[in-house]
Amino acid sequence: MKKDRLSSIQLKQEEAIPASGDSYDAGIGRDESSRDASSSDSNGGTNSVTRTPSVTSVIELEPNYRTRYGAWCGIFVLWLASLVAVLLRGDAPEWLLLGSFTFIAVFSGVFPMLAAAGVSFERQLSASTLEQGDLYVTVKLQRKLPVPGVWYAAYDQLHNTSTMRKQRIKLRASFMPLFHRSMSLTYKVSAMERGCYETAPAVIRIGDWLGLTCIKVECDQKAKLIVLPQLEQPMDESYVALNTSSTWMKQMQHRSDQQQRFMSHRSQHQAEFSDYSMNTEDEGLGLSTRPYAAGDSFRRIDHRAAARGRGLHTRVGEVDETSPSLCMILDQYDLPYQEAQQDQMFSSMISWCLADTVEAGQQQNVSVLCDNWSFEFTGEKDVKELQYLLAVTRPDVSVHMKDRVPFMSMLLPTGGYVVVYSGAWKDSEGWIALAEAAWMKGSRLELQFVTTNRVMTYAMREQQKILEQAGIQVVWRYSYEKPEPAIEVEEGSERYVSGA
């Protein structure tokens, strides 16, 4: 009997162990159904592997402190009964009961009310703009009456309004002073995510030692903190980086190669434009033409040149030497970033856009565009301002790229190079429309797609083929998960209880 039981347990364990070819990594580019099918095939088609689905949302319960009105009603009834017994009999047991209930009413009811009178809350941030390093937050609680036997619980929050999930940094502190009136704690917050942080109203709860009374006091002390994004280069060890964009990223990492790339591209474009351009301008339009190439839009064909017997020509914009030839576009379309775990993708895009802009800005002016603002980067003196704009930017645009092309086309450079950072790699129709608008001005388009997959999926490969056939260069960049902010108590932990 024991052998049969052990053999059945061992059989169940073998069924729960996946095959060697399976992987639990969500970044391998296959869905759960395909992985289950492959595991069943590898086991001969008889055994099925059961996997627990990943947790997509976490329900967080807030502490529920409240006054126990039912207990107070019972205490009040017992106090009246003991008072009547004292008036009728007046013996020692009746006086003991009356004194006990009176003691509870004073220490659990009157003292918390006196302790809540005139309480004040003060919060101090070590900086209003944080570029790198740690943030120090000092929480100070002041009371007017030094009432003993009560506790204070302070609950403070910092909301990141630049993310879709509105990340919150919670600071909790508990005080149980004896006779001193001032209480303070200092927190150190490390590895903060970029964004604009706004403080929520601080909630202070005052209670008694028996937990019968809880008085809630809100102190609205507004404060604002800007955490600037950091310059970040993509990871080279991922499969996506090594097989789709390794050459491009190595050129971006070296200053000499970067300068040679832009100068060679600019000279090549000018030589091609001068060799093939017919130097014909439409009156009042300021447009020139070049011979038709496969893939050009029929909307840009110069019908006047065809009517004059010159053949098919495509209209392109004039090259303006004074405008920036390099344009960085940050896509704020919100659909790829609606899940909580996708905020890291948009933050990675911002860090990459900042690093590429600063690197390329050492040789030439760079135009940075998004749906809410535009900025011309001219050198190191503009780094702080660009970091501030990127810190407050969030993916809050619900309009597709195809509908935004008429607005974007007016800001695109003439005869330049356009680099777009986006997570919406499935919107091929919008990217082709943007590429046509760039070609109308003689510019080339490159798409920098952010992904959390280490391996390209079939849909990603097919999308890349479609875009490359339209003359668009596609680069995939891997975004890794960043650690959560770490909160430590620097001062006050030896006297008070704190939490994060």
DAPEHU-V382854 format. One record per residue. OMEGA is omega in whole degrees, -180 to 180 (999 if undefined). Layout:
OMEGA / OMEGA
This chain:
180 / -180 / 179 / 180 / 179 / 179 / 177 / 178 / 180 / 178 / 178 / 178 / 179 / 178 / -178 / -179 / -179 / 178 / -176 / -179 / -178 / 179 / 178 / -178 / 180 / -176 / -179 / 173 / 177 / 178 / -175 / -177 / 180 / 179 / 177 / 180 / 180 / 180 / 179 / 178 / -179 / 179 / 177 / 176 / -177 / -177 / 178 / -178 / 179 / -180 / 177 / -179 / -178 / 180 / -179 / -180 / -179 / 177 / -177 / -179 / 177 / 178 / -176 / 175 / -180 / 178 / -179 / -176 / 178 / 178 / 179 / 177 / 177 / 179 / -179 / 178 / 178 / 177 / 177 / 179 / 178 / 177 / 177 / 179 / 178 / -180 / -178 / -175 / 176 / 178 / -176 / 179 / 179 / 177 / 178 / 178 / 179 / 178 / 180 / 180 / 176 / 178 / 179 / -180 / -179 / -175 / -178 / -180 / -175 / -177 / 176 / 177 / 178 / -180 / 180 / -179 / 176 / 178 / -179 / -178 / -180 / 179 / 180 / 176 / -177 / -180 / 175 / 176 / -176 / 178 / 176 / -177 / -175 / 176 / 179 / -180 / 179 / 178 / -177 / 180 / -177 / 177 / -177 / -176 / 179 / -177 / 179 / 173 / 178 / 178 / 179 / 176 / -180 / -178 / -177 / -177 / 170 / -177 / 176 / -177 / -179 / 179 / -179 / -177 / -180 / -178 / -179 / 172 / -173 / 178 / -179 / 179 / 178 / -180 / 172 / -176 / 177 / 179 / -179 / -172 / -175 / 179 / -177 / 175 / 178 / 180 / 172 / -179 / -178 / 176 / 178 / 179 / -178 / 179 / 178 / -178 / 176 / -178 / 174 / 177 / 180 / -180 / 179 / 178 / 180 / -178 / -177 / -175 / 178 / -179 / -179 / -175 / 175 / -180 / -177 / 179 / 178 / 178 / -178 / 177 / -173 / 176 / -176 / -179 / 177 / 176 / -175 / 178 / -180 / 175 / -174 / 175 / -179 / 180 / -178 / -174 / 179 / -179 / -180 / -178 / -176 / -173 / -180 / -172 / -177 / -179 / -177 / -176 / 176 / 176 / 180 / -177 / -178 / -175 / -178 / 178 / 178 / 180 / -180 / -179 / -178 / -180 / 179 / 178 / -179 / 179 / 178 / 180 / 180 / 178 / 178 / 180 / -179 / -179 / -172 / -178 / 178 / 178 / 177 / -178 / 173 / -176 / 177 / -179 / 179 / -178 / 174 / -174 / 173 / 180 / -178 / 178 / -180 / -179 / 178 / -180 / 179 / 179 / -176 / 179 / 179 / -178 / 179 / 179 / 178 / 179 / 179 / 178 / -180 / -179 / -179 / 177 / -180 / 180 / 176 / -179 / 177 / 179 / 177 / -175 / -176 / -178 / 178 / -180 / 179 / -177 / 176 / -180 / 177 / -177 / -179 / 179 / -167 / -173 / -179 / -173 / -177 / 177 / -175 / -177 / -178 / 178 / 179 / -180 / -180 / 177 / 176 / 177 / -179 / 179 / 178 / 179 / 178 / -179 / 180 / 179 / 179 / -180 / -180 / -180 / 176 / 179 / -176 / 176 / -178 / 177 / -180 / -176 / 168 / -175 / -176 / -176 / 174 / -174 / 177 / -178 / -177 / 180 / -177 / -178 / -179 / -176 / -177 / -180 / 178 / 177 / 179 / 179 / 179 / 180 / -177 / -179 / 179 / 180 / -175 / -180 / -178 / -179 / 179 / -178 / -180 / 179 / 179 / -178 / 178 / 177 / -179 / -175 / 180 / -178 / -179 / 180 / 178 / -180 / -177 / -176 / -175 / 178 / -178 / 176 / -175 / 173 / -178 / -177 / 179 / -176 / -179 / -180 / 179 / -179 / 177 / 177 / 177 / 177 / 176 / 177 / 177 / 178 / 177 / 177 / 178 / -179 / 177 / -175 / 174 / -177 / 176 / -177 / 177 / -179 / 174 / 178 / 175 / -180 / 180 / 177 / 178 / 179 / 178 / 179 / 179 / 178 / 178 / 177 / -180 / -178 / 179 / 174 / 176 / 178 / -178 / 177 / -176 / 178 / 178 / 179 / -177 / 179 / 179 / -177 / -178 / -179 / 177 / 178 / 179 / -177 / 178 / 178 / -179 / -176 / 175 / -178 / 180 / -178 / -173 / 177 / -178 / 179 / -180 / 999
